């Protein structure tokens, strides 16, 4: 299997860093960045929609695992 490598420093460890563009808390997202040098290699949603849907369904008493 291929090993992910940072294009800047050739490191192999990555982390999520919360980003709040311009102080708009409702538009937060997570940046995937190199743990060594901080180079951003991607971005993902801040909120996990699958988890939110399951929590809402549970509160409403709707089974999702039929």
N, C-alpha and C positions, 0 to 999 in steps of 0.2 A: 504494500500500500504506500502511496506517495505521502510524503511528510510536508505539511504546510510550512512555507518559509517566507519570512518578511523580505520584501523587495529592496529594502533600504539597508538593513543591518544583517540580514540572513539569519535572524533569530527564529526560534521555533515555538515560542510561548506567546499566547495571545490572551487578551482579557476584554471584558466589557467595561465601558466607561459611559456613565450617564451624561447626556448632553441636553442642555436646555437652551435652544436657540433664541437669543434676544430676550430672555426672561419670560417666555411664554410657557408656563408650567404645563398647560394642557397639550402641548406639542412636543413633549419630551421623547427622546429616543435613545437607544444605546449604540455607541460606536464600538466596533470590533477593532481593537488596536494591538499593535505589537507591545508586549510587556517590557521589552528592552528599550526601544527608542520612541515608542508612542505613535509610530506611523499608522494612520487609519487605513484599514483594508476593507471595511464594510460598515453597514449600518443596519440595525434591526429595530422593530417596534419595541417601545418601552413596555407596553402592556401586552401580556400574553393573552390573546383573545380566546384561545381554547379554555384556559383556566377561568376566565371571566364568564364564559358561557356556561360552564359546568357549575360555577357558584350561583349564577342566576337561576339556572334550572333547578338546582337543589332548593333554593329559597322558595321557588314557585311550586315545588313538589312534582316536577316533571322529570320522569326517568329518561335518561339519555342512553342507557346501555341495554337496549332491548334486544 
